[in-house]
Amino acid sequence: MNWQIFWLTFGTIFLAEMGDKTQLAALTMTADTRAPVAVFLGASLALCLATLLGVALGGLLTRFFVNFRPTVCHY
């Protein structure tokens, strides 16, 4: 496993998810239902499935665009 990519992905996704609608939905659902464990497990499973779909689609796209490498624009 490439740990540099692991930590870069973790940090990027963690910062991107802070304060977004998913986090606010989990906060609201927990306050409303008073069932933090159920909300945590449901939200975690949903995020894992969404991530799995994104990774699977990315892997599928690399089969069609083998030499494609996104570039970052520098201004």
C-alpha positions as CSV (number, residue, x, y, z in Angstrom):
1,M,0.0,0.0,0.0
2,N,1.2,3.5,-0.8
3,W,0.9,5.3,2.5
4,Q,1.6,8.7,1.1
5,I,-1.5,8.4,-1.2
6,F,-3.5,6.9,1.7
7,W,-2.8,9.9,4.0
8,L,-3.2,12.4,1.2
9,T,-6.6,11.0,0.4
10,F,-7.6,10.8,4.0
11,G,-6.6,14.4,4.7
12,T,-8.3,15.7,1.5
13,I,-11.6,13.9,2.1
14,F,-11.6,14.7,5.8
15,L,-11.2,18.4,5.2
16,A,-13.7,18.4,2.3
17,E,-16.3,16.7,4.5
18,M,-16.0,19.1,7.4
19,G,-19.2,21.2,7.7
20,D,-20.8,19.9,4.6
21,K,-24.4,18.8,4.2
22,T,-23.6,15.2,5.1
23,Q,-22.2,16.2,8.5
24,L,-25.1,18.6,9.1
25,A,-27.6,15.8,8.2
26,A,-25.9,13.4,10.7
27,L,-25.9,16.1,13.4
28,T,-29.6,16.8,12.8
29,M,-30.6,13.1,12.7
30,T,-28.7,12.4,15.9
31,A,-30.3,15.3,17.7
32,D,-33.8,14.3,16.4
33,T,-33.5,10.5,17.0
34,R,-31.2,10.5,20.0
35,A,-29.7,7.3,18.5
36,P,-26.0,8.3,17.8
37,V,-24.8,4.8,17.2
38,A,-27.5,4.0,14.6
39,V,-26.9,7.3,12.9
40,F,-23.1,6.8,12.9
41,L,-23.4,3.3,11.5
42,G,-25.9,4.3,8.8
43,A,-23.9,7.4,7.8
44,S,-20.6,5.4,7.8
45,L,-22.1,2.7,5.6
46,A,-23.6,5.2,3.2
47,L,-20.2,7.1,2.9
48,C,-18.3,3.8,2.4
49,L,-20.7,2.7,-0.4
50,A,-20.5,6.1,-2.1
51,T,-16.7,6.0,-1.9
52,L,-16.7,2.4,-3.2
53,L,-18.8,3.5,-6.2
54,G,-16.4,6.4,-6.9
55,V,-13.3,4.2,-6.7
56,A,-14.9,1.6,-8.9
57,L,-15.9,4.2,-11.5
58,G,-12.4,5.6,-11.4
59,G,-10.9,2.2,-11.9
60,L,-13.3,1.5,-14.8
61,L,-12.4,4.8,-16.4
62,T,-8.7,4.0,-16.3
63,R,-9.4,1.0,-18.6
64,F,-10.6,3.4,-21.3
65,F,-8.2,6.2,-20.7
66,V,-5.0,4.3,-19.9
67,N,-2.6,7.2,-20.5
68,F,-4.8,10.0,-19.1
69,R,-3.3,11.9,-16.2
70,P,-5.1,14.9,-14.9
71,T,-2.9,18.0,-14.6
72,V,-3.1,20.9,-12.3
73,C,-3.2,24.3,-13.8
74,H,-0.6,26.7,-12.4
75,Y,-1.4,30.4,-12.6
